[in-house]
Amino acid sequence: MATEITEAIFDLVETFGMHPYYINDGECENFADQISDIIEGAESRWGNIDEHLFSEKHYPQCHCYIVYRGRYYDAEEPFGISNPTLLSFFVRQADQWKERNVHLNAIGGKIPV
């Protein structure tokens, strides 16, 4: 059974009329603010507030998500997770960081000109 916040997220994604990935890639603050207006106790939060949870692989200031009853939500994660670093937005960042560093190591740590 879906919770009230999960249903609200699904409904708002439908209202936005775009894939959740694209909501998270440019409309995340608007989305999170609207959910926090709809769901009592939900908080719209930029990642830099939880910066201590992230590693150097992340840019937490680049994403706004929802915190509700100790879980983290966004357009791609309507069921909530226990740690914001597990949101797809930040998982993609970590993967890109890893790929970039593998490439830099392969070329001796220098960016080709």
N, C-alpha and C positions, 0 to 999 in steps of 0.2 A: 504493500500500500504506500502510495506516494504521500509525502508530508506536504503541509501547506506551502512551504518555501519551494519545494520541488515543483509542485503544480504551478506556482507563480512564475518560476523560471521558464518552464515549458511554455506557458501562456505568453510571457513577454518575448521570448524568442520568436514565437509565431507572429506577434504584433510587429516586431522589428522587420520581419520578412526577409531575413538573411541567415546564412549558416552561422552557427555559434562561433566558429573560428573567426569570422569577419567581425562579429560583434566584439570579440575580445581583442581584435586588432584595429582599434580606433574608436569604438563606442563603449569600451568597458566602464568608464566612469558614469556615463549616462545610464547604462544598464544597471550597474550596481546601485546607483542613487535611486532609481525607480523601484528596484526590489526592496531597498531599505525603507522607502516610503510606504510600500504595500504591506510589508511584514513587520509587525511590532517586535522590537528587540533585535532586528537585523541591522548590521552596521556596514556601510560602504567604507572600504579601507584601501589606501594605497600601500603597496608592498613595503615601502621604505619604513613604515611604522613597525613592521615585523622583521626588519633587516637582520636582526640577530639570528633568525631562523635560516637565513640563506647563506650560500657559499659564494666564492668569487666567480662561480659559473653563472650567476644570476644578476640581473639588473632589476631589483625589486621595485624601484621607483617607476618602472615602465608599465605597471599593470595595477588596475583597481579591481578588487574583488569584494565579496560579501562574507562577513563573519556572522555566524548565527549559532548560538548554543554550542560554542566550542568547535564548530566545523567551518570549513572554507568552501565557498561556492563561487561559480561564475557561469557564464553562458554555456561553457562546455562541460561543466561539472554540476548538473542539477541535483545530484544526490549528496553532495558534500563529501569532503575528505578531511582527514585529521591534521594535515600539514599543508601550508600553502605551496611549498616547494613541489608538491605532487600535482598541482594544477597543470593541465596540459600546456598552458602558456609558458610556464617556467621549465617544464620538462623539455620543451623544444629549445629554450634558451641554453640549457645545460648540454643538450646534444650538439647544438651549433658551436658552443664553446669548445667541446671535446674535438669536433671535426677541425676547427680552426687551429687548435694546438697540435693535433696530429700533423696537419699540413705544415705548420711552422717548424716543427721538429724535423720533418722530412727534408726541408730546405735549409736546415742549419739555423733555424730561428730568425732568419732574415726575410723580410718581405721583398719579393722580387720587384724590380723596377721595370 
